[in-house]
Amino acid sequence: MERCLSLWWIYPHSGNSILWVKQGNFVGASKMVRKERVKLLHQKRQLDWWIAGLAIFIALFGLLMVFESSNVTAFKDFGNQYHFVREQFINFLVGMVGMFVTFMIPYKKYYNWSVIFMLVTIAALIAVFIPGIGVRALGAHRWIGIGSIFNFQPAELAKLTLIFYLSAWFSSKEKGRFTAFLLLLFLVVGLIIVQPDLGTAIIVTCIAVAMYFLSGASILHFILLVPATVLSVVILAISSPYRFRRLTTFLNPSIDPLGASYHIRQILISLGSGGWFGVGLGSSTQKYQFLPEATTDSIFAIIGEEFGFIGAMIFIGVYLFFLYKIYQVVRNAPDKHSFLLASGILAFFGFQAAINLGAIVALLPLTGVPLPFVSFGGSNLIVSLAAVGIILNINRHISSK
């Protein structure tokens, strides 16, 4: 009969518990240790294929719809019907690399890097106004260009870096940070508004307010922030003639049907002509330069026209299921930092999709917000896929608990 000594070996077991093994049974202990190590390695490599697969599926569907909505314009302007979809495919590949990188980086690293990311983003938001660095297009300073090869929109990056910064900041309790939070928000949102880009400014504000509330802030602060945000948006809308026209056409789409109301009327015509089952893939008539911004902000109108009400609802259902899978990661987050990080990304996708779709169906004024993963635009697609990688990394650590 084997005698057991009084000494014990300690081995860290999964689930933050401790595995105590008597020194007298070395063979059994070593087998158990190897088994636990294999189990931990298997768990740490686990990937949520639902989240990854849904993000890739929606992005690939977006490539199809970018081609469908742009081939006529691309052939007319560039002599190549694949011009826009080719650019979007390159952005998709870059985004996939970004998603892999962020999946491999432990999410806790963003806690230490958040200040650097925030400073770089603020510098980039300022750089769009510097001649030779910033690119001016359609009266707006929104892009940083590297020759004619690459353009990037820092306001899209600001959504993600603000999530990094706030999730790190709000991870610990701190009294009297309401004023500091407002100053940071005013700085970032103010730089975006003067570009001008009110739609992105609204999304950044919604993300920040949601994260502040979820961090355990006083409900009084939330009650003050929401009306103040709505009032600020209204003031900004009526202070600009262009935005004011969009607001008045939202309230009465029949005003100036060939002018200010043209865009929303063409969107509604596109959705209405789709009927229940759509006109068929490739059979859209609105893409023949009747519908403004058909590849970007208004791409859902082309989806509704070609796939009809049923197809549009299926797409929305897929997107909602994608958001639900992210919500599951939020609910099971291993710590407060990852909870706030995942919550910010969920707010990013949720608010942006809601604002885009709400404007397309005339529930909200048109704001120029792209539909994540679907609308043409490299900055938004790359940032969106990188954000999915972060969610996958957080989920990876949930599995290893």
C-alpha positions as CSV (number, residue, x, y, z in Angstrom):
1,M,0.0,0.0,0.0
2,E,1.4,3.3,-1.1
3,R,2.2,5.8,1.7
4,C,1.2,9.4,1.1
5,L,3.6,12.1,2.4
6,S,2.4,15.2,4.2
7,L,3.5,17.5,1.5
8,W,1.1,18.8,-1.2
9,W,1.6,20.1,-4.7
10,I,-0.5,23.1,-5.9
11,Y,-1.6,23.4,-9.4
12,P,-3.9,26.2,-10.8
13,H,-7.1,24.7,-11.9
14,S,-9.5,26.2,-14.4
15,G,-12.2,28.4,-13.0
16,N,-9.8,30.2,-10.7
17,S,-9.8,27.3,-8.2
18,I,-6.8,25.4,-6.9
19,L,-6.0,21.7,-7.5
20,W,-4.2,20.1,-4.5
21,V,-2.4,16.9,-5.2
22,K,-0.7,14.7,-2.5
23,Q,2.9,14.1,-3.3
24,G,2.6,10.4,-2.7
25,N,0.7,9.8,-6.0
26,F,3.0,11.3,-8.6
27,V,1.7,9.3,-11.5
28,G,-1.9,10.2,-11.0
29,A,-1.0,13.8,-10.3
30,S,1.0,14.1,-13.5
31,K,-1.8,12.6,-15.6
32,M,-4.3,15.0,-14.0
33,V,-2.0,18.0,-14.6
34,R,-1.4,17.1,-18.3
35,K,-5.2,16.6,-18.7
36,E,-5.9,20.0,-17.2
37,R,-3.2,21.7,-19.4
38,V,-4.7,20.2,-22.5
39,K,-8.1,21.3,-21.4
40,L,-7.0,24.9,-20.8
41,L,-5.1,25.1,-24.1
42,H,-8.2,23.8,-25.9
43,Q,-10.4,26.3,-24.2
44,K,-8.1,29.2,-24.8
45,R,-8.1,28.6,-28.6
46,Q,-11.9,28.4,-28.7
47,L,-13.4,30.7,-31.2
48,D,-17.1,31.8,-31.3
49,W,-17.8,30.9,-34.9
50,W,-21.3,32.4,-34.7
51,I,-20.0,35.9,-34.2
52,A,-17.1,35.5,-36.6
53,G,-19.3,33.8,-39.2
54,L,-22.1,36.3,-39.0
55,A,-19.7,39.3,-39.3
56,I,-18.0,37.8,-42.4
57,F,-21.4,36.8,-43.9
58,I,-22.8,40.3,-43.5
59,A,-19.6,41.9,-44.9
60,L,-19.7,39.5,-47.9
61,F,-23.4,40.4,-48.4
62,G,-22.3,44.0,-48.3
63,L,-19.8,43.4,-51.1
64,L,-22.6,42.0,-53.2
65,M,-24.8,45.0,-52.5
66,V,-22.0,47.4,-53.1
67,F,-21.5,45.9,-56.6
68,E,-25.3,45.9,-57.2
69,S,-25.7,49.5,-56.2
70,S,-22.6,50.9,-57.9
71,N,-22.0,49.0,-61.1
72,V,-23.9,51.6,-63.2
73,T,-22.2,54.6,-61.7
74,A,-18.8,52.9,-61.7
75,F,-19.0,52.1,-65.4
76,K,-20.2,55.7,-66.2
77,D,-17.5,57.5,-64.1
78,F,-14.5,55.1,-64.3
79,G,-15.3,52.8,-67.3
80,N,-15.1,49.8,-64.9
81,Q,-18.2,48.4,-63.3
82,Y,-16.1,46.7,-60.6
83,H,-14.4,49.9,-59.4
84,F,-16.2,50.3,-56.1
85,V,-16.6,46.7,-55.3
86,R,-12.8,46.1,-55.9
87,E,-11.9,48.9,-53.5
88,Q,-14.4,47.5,-50.9
89,F,-12.9,44.0,-51.3
90,I,-9.4,45.3,-50.6
91,N,-10.9,47.1,-47.5
92,F,-12.5,43.8,-46.5
93,L,-9.2,41.9,-46.7
94,V,-7.5,44.6,-44.6
95,G,-10.4,44.4,-42.1
96,M,-10.0,40.6,-41.9
97,V,-6.3,41.1,-41.0
98,G,-7.4,43.6,-38.4
99,M,-9.9,41.2,-37.0
100,F,-7.3,38.4,-36.7
101,V,-4.8,40.8,-35.0
102,T,-7.3,42.1,-32.5
103,F,-8.5,38.5,-31.8
104,M,-4.9,37.5,-30.9
105,I,-4.2,40.5,-28.7
106,P,-5.4,40.0,-25.1
107,Y,-8.1,42.6,-24.4
108,K,-6.4,43.6,-21.2
109,K,-3.6,45.2,-23.3
110,Y,-6.1,48.0,-24.3
111,Y,-6.2,49.1,-20.7
112,N,-2.5,50.2,-20.9
113,W,-2.7,51.4,-24.5
114,S,-5.9,53.4,-24.2
115,V,-4.3,56.8,-23.4
116,I,-1.9,56.5,-26.4
117,F,-4.7,55.5,-28.7
118,M,-6.8,58.4,-27.5
119,L,-4.0,61.0,-28.0
120,V,-3.3,59.6,-31.5
121,T,-7.0,59.8,-32.4
122,I,-7.3,63.4,-31.2
123,A,-4.1,64.3,-33.3
124,A,-5.7,62.6,-36.3
125,L,-8.9,64.5,-35.9
126,I,-6.9,67.7,-35.9
127,A,-4.7,66.6,-38.8
128,V,-7.7,66.5,-41.2
129,F,-7.6,70.3,-41.3
130,I,-3.8,70.5,-42.1
131,P,-3.1,71.1,-45.8
132,G,-1.2,68.3,-47.4
133,I,-2.4,65.8,-44.8
134,G,-6.1,66.2,-44.7
135,V,-8.3,65.6,-47.7
136,R,-11.2,68.0,-48.5
137,A,-14.1,66.5,-50.4
138,L,-17.7,67.7,-50.9
139,G,-17.0,70.7,-48.6
140,A,-15.9,68.5,-45.7
141,H,-12.6,67.8,-43.9
142,R,-13.0,64.2,-42.9
143,W,-10.1,62.2,-44.3
144,I,-6.4,61.8,-44.0
145,G,-4.8,60.8,-47.3
146,I,-1.6,59.2,-48.3
147,G,-1.3,60.4,-51.9
148,S,-4.0,58.9,-54.0
149,I,-3.4,55.4,-52.6
150,F,-5.1,55.4,-49.3
151,N,-7.7,57.6,-47.4
152,F,-8.8,57.1,-43.9
153,Q,-11.5,58.7,-41.8
154,P,-10.3,59.4,-38.2
155,A,-13.8,59.9,-37.0
156,E,-14.5,56.2,-37.6
157,L,-11.4,55.3,-35.6
158,A,-12.6,57.7,-32.8
159,K,-15.5,55.4,-32.1
160,L,-13.2,52.5,-31.2
161,T,-10.5,54.4,-29.4
162,L,-13.1,56.2,-27.3
163,I,-14.4,52.8,-26.3
164,F,-10.9,51.7,-25.3
165,Y,-10.3,54.8,-23.2
166,L,-13.7,54.9,-21.5
167,S,-13.6,51.2,-20.7
168,A,-10.2,51.6,-19.1
169,W,-11.2,54.8,-17.2
170,F,-14.5,53.5,-15.9
171,S,-13.1,50.1,-14.8
172,S,-12.4,51.6,-11.3
173,K,-14.7,53.8,-9.2
174,E,-13.9,57.4,-9.1
175,K,-15.8,60.3,-7.6
176,G,-16.4,63.6,-9.5
177,R,-15.5,62.4,-13.0
178,F,-18.7,63.7,-14.5
179,T,-17.1,67.0,-15.4
180,A,-14.0,65.4,-16.8
181,F,-16.1,63.0,-18.9
182,L,-18.0,65.9,-20.4
183,L,-14.8,67.8,-21.2
184,L,-13.4,64.8,-23.0
185,L,-16.7,64.2,-24.9
186,F,-16.9,67.8,-25.9
187,L,-13.4,67.7,-27.2
188,V,-13.8,64.6,-29.4
189,V,-17.3,65.4,-30.5
190,G,-16.5,69.0,-31.2
191,L,-13.6,68.0,-33.5
192,I,-15.9,65.7,-35.4
193,I,-18.7,68.3,-35.7
194,V,-16.4,71.0,-37.2
195,Q,-15.4,68.6,-40.0
196,P,-18.5,68.6,-40.3
197,D,-19.9,65.1,-39.5
198,L,-23.0,65.4,-37.3
199,G,-24.0,61.7,-37.9
200,T,-20.8,60.3,-36.5
201,A,-20.8,62.9,-33.7
202,I,-24.3,61.6,-32.7
203,I,-23.1,58.0,-32.7
204,V,-19.9,58.8,-30.6
205,T,-22.1,60.6,-28.1
206,C,-24.5,57.7,-27.8
207,I,-21.7,55.3,-27.3
208,A,-20.0,57.4,-24.6
209,V,-23.3,58.1,-22.7
210,A,-24.2,54.4,-22.8
211,M,-20.8,53.4,-21.4
212,Y,-21.0,56.1,-18.7
213,F,-24.4,54.9,-17.6
214,L,-23.3,51.2,-17.6
215,S,-20.2,52.0,-15.5
216,G,-22.5,52.6,-12.6
217,A,-22.9,56.4,-12.8
218,S,-25.6,58.3,-11.0
219,I,-29.0,58.1,-12.7
220,L,-29.2,61.9,-12.2
221,H,-26.3,62.4,-14.6
222,F,-28.0,60.2,-17.2
223,I,-31.2,62.2,-16.8
224,L,-29.3,65.4,-17.4
225,L,-27.2,64.0,-20.3
226,V,-30.0,62.7,-22.5
227,P,-32.1,65.9,-22.8
228,A,-28.9,67.9,-23.2
229,T,-27.7,65.7,-26.0
230,V,-31.1,65.9,-27.8
231,L,-31.2,69.7,-27.4
232,S,-27.6,70.0,-28.7
233,V,-28.5,68.0,-31.8
234,V,-31.6,70.1,-32.5
235,I,-29.5,73.3,-32.1
236,L,-26.8,72.0,-34.5
237,A,-29.5,70.9,-36.9
238,I,-31.3,74.3,-37.1
239,S,-28.1,76.3,-37.1
240,S,-26.9,74.9,-40.4
241,P,-29.0,75.6,-43.6
242,Y,-28.2,72.2,-45.0
243,R,-29.1,70.3,-41.8
244,F,-32.2,72.4,-41.4
245,R,-33.4,71.5,-44.8
246,R,-33.0,67.8,-43.9
247,L,-35.0,68.3,-40.7
248,T,-37.8,70.1,-42.5
249,T,-38.0,67.4,-45.2
250,F,-38.2,64.8,-42.5
251,L,-41.2,66.5,-41.0
252,N,-42.8,67.0,-44.4
253,P,-41.3,64.9,-47.3
254,S,-43.6,66.5,-49.8
255,I,-41.8,69.9,-49.6
256,D,-39.6,70.6,-52.6
257,P,-39.8,67.1,-54.2
258,L,-37.0,67.9,-56.7
259,G,-34.8,69.6,-54.2
260,A,-34.4,69.1,-50.5
261,S,-36.9,66.2,-50.3
262,Y,-35.5,64.4,-53.4
263,H,-33.3,62.0,-51.4
264,I,-35.9,60.7,-49.0
265,R,-38.5,60.5,-51.7
266,Q,-36.3,58.3,-53.8
267,I,-35.5,56.1,-50.8
268,L,-39.2,55.6,-50.2
269,I,-39.8,54.9,-53.9
270,S,-37.0,52.3,-53.9
271,L,-38.5,50.6,-50.8
272,G,-42.0,50.7,-52.1
273,S,-41.2,49.3,-55.5
274,G,-39.6,46.2,-53.9
275,G,-43.0,45.0,-52.6
276,W,-43.1,41.8,-50.6
277,F,-40.5,39.8,-52.5
278,G,-38.5,42.4,-54.4
279,V,-37.8,43.0,-58.1
280,G,-34.9,40.5,-58.1
281,L,-31.2,40.6,-57.7
282,G,-29.6,43.0,-60.2
283,S,-33.0,44.4,-61.3
284,S,-33.0,47.7,-59.3
285,T,-33.9,50.8,-61.3
286,Q,-33.0,53.2,-58.5
287,K,-29.3,52.4,-58.9
288,Y,-29.4,54.1,-62.3
289,Q,-28.4,57.3,-60.5
290,F,-31.9,58.1,-59.3
291,L,-31.1,57.3,-55.7
292,P,-28.4,59.5,-54.1
293,E,-25.7,57.8,-52.0
294,A,-26.9,54.4,-53.2
295,T,-23.6,52.7,-52.2
296,T,-23.2,54.3,-48.8
297,D,-25.9,55.7,-46.6
298,S,-28.8,54.6,-48.7
299,I,-27.7,51.0,-49.6
300,F,-30.5,49.5,-47.5
301,A,-33.0,51.0,-49.9
302,I,-31.4,48.9,-52.7
303,I,-31.6,45.9,-50.5
304,G,-35.3,46.6,-49.9
305,E,-35.9,47.1,-53.7
306,E,-34.2,44.0,-54.9
307,F,-35.1,41.6,-52.1
308,G,-38.4,43.1,-51.0
309,F,-39.9,43.4,-47.5
310,I,-39.3,39.7,-46.7
311,G,-35.7,39.9,-47.7
312,A,-35.1,43.1,-45.8
313,M,-36.6,41.6,-42.7
314,I,-34.4,38.5,-43.0
315,F,-31.4,40.8,-43.2
316,I,-32.5,42.7,-40.2
317,G,-33.1,39.4,-38.3
318,V,-29.6,38.2,-39.1
319,Y,-28.1,41.5,-37.9
320,L,-30.2,41.4,-34.7
321,F,-29.0,37.8,-34.1
322,F,-25.4,39.1,-34.5
323,L,-26.1,41.8,-31.9
324,Y,-27.6,39.2,-29.6
325,K,-24.4,37.1,-29.8
326,I,-22.4,40.1,-28.8
327,Y,-24.8,40.7,-25.9
328,Q,-24.1,37.2,-24.7
329,V,-20.4,38.1,-24.5
330,V,-21.3,41.3,-22.6
331,R,-23.4,39.4,-20.1
332,N,-20.7,36.8,-19.5
333,A,-17.7,39.2,-19.5
334,P,-15.0,38.1,-17.1
335,D,-14.4,41.5,-15.5
336,K,-15.6,45.1,-15.5
337,H,-13.1,46.2,-18.1
338,S,-14.1,43.6,-20.6
339,F,-17.8,44.2,-19.8
340,L,-17.4,47.9,-20.6
341,L,-15.3,47.2,-23.7
342,A,-17.8,44.7,-25.1
343,S,-20.7,47.0,-24.2
344,G,-19.2,49.9,-26.1
345,I,-18.7,47.8,-29.2
346,L,-22.3,46.5,-28.9
347,A,-23.5,50.1,-28.6
348,F,-21.4,51.1,-31.6
349,F,-23.0,48.4,-33.9
350,G,-26.5,48.9,-32.4
351,F,-26.7,52.6,-32.5
352,Q,-25.2,53.0,-35.9
353,A,-27.4,50.4,-37.5
354,A,-30.5,51.8,-35.8
355,I,-29.8,55.4,-36.9
356,N,-29.1,54.3,-40.5
357,L,-32.1,52.0,-40.8
358,G,-34.3,54.6,-38.9
359,A,-33.4,57.3,-41.5
360,I,-34.0,54.9,-44.4
361,V,-37.6,54.1,-43.3
362,A,-38.2,57.8,-42.5
363,L,-38.4,57.4,-38.7
364,L,-35.4,59.6,-38.3
365,P,-33.9,62.5,-40.3
366,L,-31.2,61.6,-42.8
367,T,-27.8,61.9,-41.1
368,G,-25.3,60.4,-43.5
369,V,-24.5,57.4,-41.3
370,P,-23.3,54.2,-43.0
371,L,-24.7,50.7,-42.3
372,P,-21.9,48.7,-40.6
373,F,-20.3,46.0,-42.7
374,V,-22.6,46.8,-45.7
375,S,-22.2,50.4,-46.8
376,F,-19.3,51.3,-49.1
377,G,-16.4,52.8,-47.1
378,G,-13.1,51.4,-46.0
379,S,-12.7,53.1,-42.7
380,N,-16.0,51.9,-41.3
381,L,-15.6,48.4,-42.6
382,I,-12.0,48.0,-41.2
383,V,-12.9,49.4,-37.8
384,S,-16.0,47.2,-37.6
385,L,-14.1,44.0,-38.4
386,A,-11.4,45.0,-35.9
387,A,-14.1,45.5,-33.2
388,V,-15.4,42.0,-33.9
389,G,-11.9,40.6,-33.3
390,I,-11.9,42.3,-29.8
391,I,-15.3,40.7,-29.0
392,L,-13.9,37.3,-30.1
393,N,-10.9,37.8,-27.8
394,I,-13.1,38.6,-24.8
395,N,-15.2,35.6,-25.5
396,R,-12.0,33.5,-25.7
397,H,-11.2,34.5,-22.2
398,I,-14.7,33.7,-21.0
399,S,-14.2,30.2,-22.3
400,S,-11.0,29.7,-20.3
401,K,-12.4,30.7,-17.0
